[in-house]
Amino acid sequence: MKLLSSDIFNSRVRNESITRKETWLGYFLGPIGVTLMGGILSSYLNVYYTDVIGIADIWGGMFLSAFPVVCKIIDAFTFIVMGRVVDRTSSCQGKARPWILLSTPILLLSMMLLFMVPEGSDGFKAAWIFISYNLFYSIGYTAYSTSHTLLVPLSTKNDGERSRLSVISNSQNMLSGTFLAILFPCILVPFMGVDRTLWMKTILMVTLACCPLLLMEYYYTRERITMAAAPAKNKQNFRHQLSCCVKSRCWVLIMVYMIISQLFGALSSASVFYYCNWVLGSYNDGFTQALYYGLGNAPLGLGVFLCMPVCRKFGRRRAMMYGFLMAVAGSGLCLFNPYSLSMVLAGQTIKAIGLIPSSYMIGVLLAEALDDVEDQSQERCDGFSSSIFNIIVTVSSGLALCIFNFFLTQLGYVAPTAVAAVPVQNRSIRGFFIFAALGSQIVQYLFLAGIMYMYPKKQENPPINMKGKLKKSDLVNQ
């Protein structure tokens, strides 16, 4: 890729070992931009379409029910293509990082277009949404996510440095999640209400703020494994790469893990705004959703400090398994009285504590699975695996949104308007919000605990400290 051969595109990271600047700028602050945009879209785009511009009834409600799945099918195809592109990319900047830079303008432009739906016929608005949605997800986000997923696995083979990067990389979700959980429901959503112009101005400012963060992620990361390896031929077809990957039990279990966690997680995420507005609190009251996310998930922020000691004591596999069982107990407490804010917050806190290991270690598990594929087949399938990983994420989210919008229209959801009193939702739709936000989580965490039980114990590497060095006591215990 000669386009990026100029010195202006070179990584600002020169060290052979992971540095603090790389850790905090490239893996913590940098990804916040896309995480923030993705969080806004997953939490509020559907709300914007149903409550602000009122398109829930297009084609009898079938458009909102069907278009996410159609788009995600397209997205799945582009992920396969992008995986092949990454595997075949050869440049002085690596094979994954260049696509973070190239995807930046597409992400920024399409993010704004998603909320700038012009007036017109139903068909025109549907076409605008369909095109801008695919521009963001099927092109921009596909290129970015395929590359971003590989940054930790390709950064180093040092298990300690990988674990530290995985913790830091996932902890940035806490920062962007705090922004969404406090600023949006407490200040911005009540301020914007159902005013389309205010929504578009807010999204424009958020999008502009994300631009330097995307550039920061590109310039302060480095692919050490790619640079150290001999140039790969990567002529294998899809079937050959799949056959290499399925030889690894770790790889198969991680992909099943992702299917379950993403499908149920996306269903819960899509329903939280509605659950907080129509069941747990009152519409746009400015505090219920913030408390649900902020206080209920506050322990996840402590995971930056607790995750490594817990995994060192129990091992990653058992720490995650026990954590999922604790999350089941917490979700059960929420479901015991889903109308009680205090009980729901208590249950959310217990659940969040249990999810600390899994929230921070998924990058390490993926890296281990990629290494295990190489051990089993003597070939690296990084781009292919990243494609499958992200296909699962995107198709699951589309399927979950399809299911959610289908029940939203079939059970009689009544959207609020700027001129009428806030409507009262019927018992069936409120029951669906409760199941989607809380009940589905119990099913999810039980399945995930079972997967961790089956996860190969040989992958439970010797515990490591935050500097990536083995402790003497750990070697004795091994």
Secondary structure, DSSP 8 states (H G I E B T S, - for coil): -GGG-SGGGS-S---SS--HHIIIIIIIITTHHHHHHHHHIIIIIHHIIIIIS--TTGGGGHHHHHHHHHHHHHHHHHHHHHHHHHHH---TT-SSHHHHHHHHHHHHHHHHHHH---SS-HHHHHHHHHHHHHIIIIIIIHHHHHHHHHHHHHH-S-HHHHHHHHHHHHHHHHHHHHIIIIIIIIIIHHHHTT-HHHHHHHHHHHHHHHHHHHHHHHHT---HHHHHS--------HHHHHHHHTT-HHHHHHHHHHHHHHHHHHHHHHHHHHHIIIIIS-TT-SSHHHHHHHTTTHHHHHHHHHHHHHHHHH-HHHHHHHHHHHHHHHHHHHHHSTT-HHHHHHHHHHHHHHTHHHHHHHHHHHHHHHHHHHHHHS---HHHHHHHHHHHHHHHHHHHHHHHHHHHHHTT-----SSS------HHHHHHHHIIIIIHHHHHHHHHHHHHHHS-GGG----B-TTS-B-HHHHHH-
